[in-house]
């Protein structure tokens, strides 16, 4: 730890740190006028240099709506055609790197960026959030995020603020190495902030509550995964501070974060959000994002697959397009025994309202849902019995689905360690009508009361 601290001190005195901090300071203030200028520039640049958008050169000044929607398959199948180059075929000068998404909702895709612009908006938005949360300029952090293989236990995090970072995996009592690491680290020193995936934060909160470990960070920041309301309550009880959700996609970076009133505010000067009507439900919107900084492979009108409520007016004072909730993913579905397709988010809310803070729903055949939990407690059994009674009452014979308490502790993770709330192993027919009436049905008002929310995730 002392060696890491010395590295931080040396970096703080370097010209590189001064340069990077100056870049962050230049961009840290939200500027809606700059947002419009950046959008115009990125659209003009894409139309002039990206092969995929050459047909738009016939338009005098194409607006954003004139550009085609971009799906994950487009990024995968048209990778070469999506890279900008001049009339001679040369790419822009810079140091390039390829970033590959986790593929947790389908096939992984590759994205091309440069070290000059890659991650810049994420650093600036992180600094905005640090200021909003009132965090110290330097400090210590527990990071329970999606770590790359070989990530050290302790390292220096230089930007946007220099922090000593302790990288933990999710707590697993069956792993001696993880048990030993947690015993040596958690509670051994004060922590200024805790960040990570929602499921790992819940596991850390349970670890601390069970052992009487008192961590009092200035902030807890969650992302990547669905966070059940009961899980949020457990985290806030354990660490005595609210959880702030951050909305991130691999394709466009950090896009929004949560204010104290619980609304997500998009950072419109770094990413342009479009909230398009969702075909299967007039009360929902599909989130479509356009990144405003990356020129080498512009990501324009990317369909994230996430659904939200319409934009709202928030009185918190933060700028940016605000939505009061994310309600799920368009591809996160459950298949009834009758073959109909249903949204899962009322069910997830019901499980949370029944007292479950940590769970996953897996489906491998129509009509049957496996509920995976850390331990098959009496509470979990009672929860399954109660919800199954309500499901049977609502759906009737030959329709819908029911829960089975599955083998415990066998959560399904993506290649990078992300845990999605719903794992669907059935081939869902394209264009199937989603039974979103189930979200707001009469049974929900009785058995599924409470907010139906979906936390930020990486597509």
CORHU-V61797 format. One record per helix or strand of 2 or more residues. SS is the DSSP state (H for helix, E for strand). FROM is the first residue (numbers start at 1). TO is the last residue. If there is no record, write none. Layout:
SS:FROM:TO
SS:FROM:TO
This chain:
H:2:12
H:15:27
H:32:49
H:51:58
H:64:66
H:72:77
H:80:82
E:96:100
E:110:114
H:120:133
E:139:144
E:154:157
E:163:167
H:176:185
E:193:197
H:198:211
E:219:223
H:229:239
E:243:249
E:253:258
E:264:266
E:271:278
E:281:291
E:302:308
E:311:312
E:322:323
E:326:329
E:333:335
E:341:343
H:345:353
E:359:365
E:368:373
H:378:395
E:402:405
E:422:424
H:436:440
H:442:447
